[in-house]
C-alpha cells in the first residue's frame, strides 16, 4: 500500500518511490484525467444534440429518460470534475496531489 505524505520541504512524495518516479506517474494520471475530460465533453455534446441515436432502450436508462439531462449529469459529474483536477495539477496546487495520485 502506498501513502501520501508531506515532505519536510513541503512537497509530496510516495513512500518507496523516488521523486522522479512520482513525477512520471503523476503526469500520466493527469494526462488520463485530461483525456477523460475531453471524452466527457464530447459525450455531453453528443447526448445533448442527439446526433448519435441511442434508441429507446438506452434513452430509457438516462435521468428522466432525457438525453439533455443525461448530458448535464455527464457535464457536472465527470467533465467538470476532471477539468478542475487537471487545472489544479497544471497550477501545481496542493489539493490536486492526493486526487491525482
Secondary structure, DSSP 8 states (H G I E B T S, - for coil): ---EEE-TTS-EEETT--HHHHHHHHHHHHHHHHHHHHHHHHHHHHHHHT-S--HHHHHTTSGGG-HHHHHHHHIIIIIHHHHHHHHHHHTT-HHHHHHH-
